[in-house]
């Protein structure tokens, strides 16, 4: 049976799209001299040549607004043991202590790389377009790295966080 979709039913939209598992990242940058960052699951590879990635912050994200002027960002890919970081950065604002007691170093572009992440991708903003209630920010990759140790990524699925095990 096929169900009609009511474009005004945000609950149904979220419920159905929640069946698509996503990786969990924290996008970081600088808000002036202060580190800033927020959790985001809408991260994707865009192009191999040139190397481009993208993510989709909400248009009313004050964290992204504070970072956007720097025209750079670093995507920190979380591993399964970092659910606490996911929730710590899953809020709006800057200067609220979310970096307190979080170890990090500067990326080549000057953005925070969070200690212990599975991988990081450092970018300069190539382009940003607004679609609906989100921006689509495309970044040119200038540096990247992944942990050589095998770790499971943190995954968001149907409203919950968990790890990933590959099928055999």
N, C-alpha and C positions, 0 to 999 in steps of 0.2 A: 504494500500500500504506500502510495506517495502522499506526503503531507505538504500542504501549501505553507509557504513561509510568510509570516507577517513581518514586514520590514520594520515595524515598530516594536517588535517583541525582542528586546535586548537580552532578556533572560534565556530565551530559546537559542538565540545566536551564540551566547557565551557557553551554554550547555553543550551544544553540538560541537563547537570549535574546541572545547575542553577535551574532546576525544583525540585531539591531535597533540601528541607529546612534543614539548619544546625543551631545548637546552636552557640553562639559566646562566645569565651573564650579569656582570655589573659594569656599566659604562662609566668611566671616570674621566675627569678633566680638572681644570682649575677655574675657580671663580675668583678672579683677581689673583691674590697670593694664597688663597685658601683651597685645599683639596675638596672636590665635590664628586658625587657619584650617585647612581641610582640603579636598581635592579631592573632588568628588562629581558623578556623572553623572545621578543620579536627581532632577533638578530639573524642575518643571513649572508651568505656569500653572494656577491653580485656578478663579478667578472674575474677571470684569470688574467686577461691581458687587455687593459692594465689590471693589476690586482686591486679589486674594489670589494668592500663589504658594506652592509647597511643595517640600520636599526630604525625602529619607529617609536619615538617618544610622543606622548600626548601633547597637543598644542598648548595645553595649560600647565605643562610641567615647569614649575619654577626652577627646579634643579637644572634641567636642560637649558632653560633661558639664561641662567647664571653662567653656564659653561660655554654656551654656543659662541660667544664673542671671541673665544680663544681659537676658534677654527681648528680644533684638534680634539681627539678623544682616544681613549684606550679601552678596548673590550677585554674584560677579565672573565674567562670561562671558568665557572665554578665546578669543583669536583663534589662527589656525593657527601663528603664529610663537612661541607661548608654551608649547610642549610641555615645556620645561624647568621652568616654574612648576607644571605639572600634576604632574610627578614629584616636585618639591621638597615639595609639600604633600600628597602621597599617602602619608601615614604618620600614625601616631597620636602623641599627645603635645602638649605645650605647653612653650615655653621651650627649644626645641632648636636655635634659630638659623635656623629656616626663613624668618624675616623679615629676616635679615641680608642686607644689600646688595640688598634689594627695596624699590624706591621705592613709597610709598603715602601717601595722605592720609586724613583722617577724613571719614566720611560724616555726614550730618545727625544720625543717631542715635548717632554715636560709634564706628562700626565701620570697619575698614580698607578703603579702595578701592585696589586694586592699579593701579599706573601702566600705561597702555597697553592695558587690557582693552577688548574690543569693546563691552561694556555693563556697567552695574551696577544692581542693584535693592536698595534699602535698605528694611528691614522691621522691624516689631515682631512678636513672636510672638503670634499670635492663638489658636493651639490646637496641642496635640501629643497624638497617640494612638499607642500601641504596637500594631503588627501583626507577629506572628512575631518575627523577629530584628532588626526595624527600627522606629524611630519615624517617624511621618509628621508632620513639623513644618510647620504652615501659618502663613504670615506675611502681615500686612497691609502693603501697599506704601505707604511714606510719601514716598519720593523715588526717582527713577530717571533714567538718562541713557545715551545711546549715542554712540559715536564717529561723527562725521559722515563720516569717510573710509571708503570701502568696503574692508572686510577680509573674508577668509574665516574662518568660525568653526573652532575646533578640534573635531574629531569623534572619538569612540571607536567603533571598529567591529571586531568579531572579534579583540579583544585588542590592537589597534594604534591609534595616533593618526595623524590626517591632517587635511587641509583639506577643504573642500566647494566644488564648482563647480556652479552651478545648471544644470539642463538647459535647452536652448534650445528 
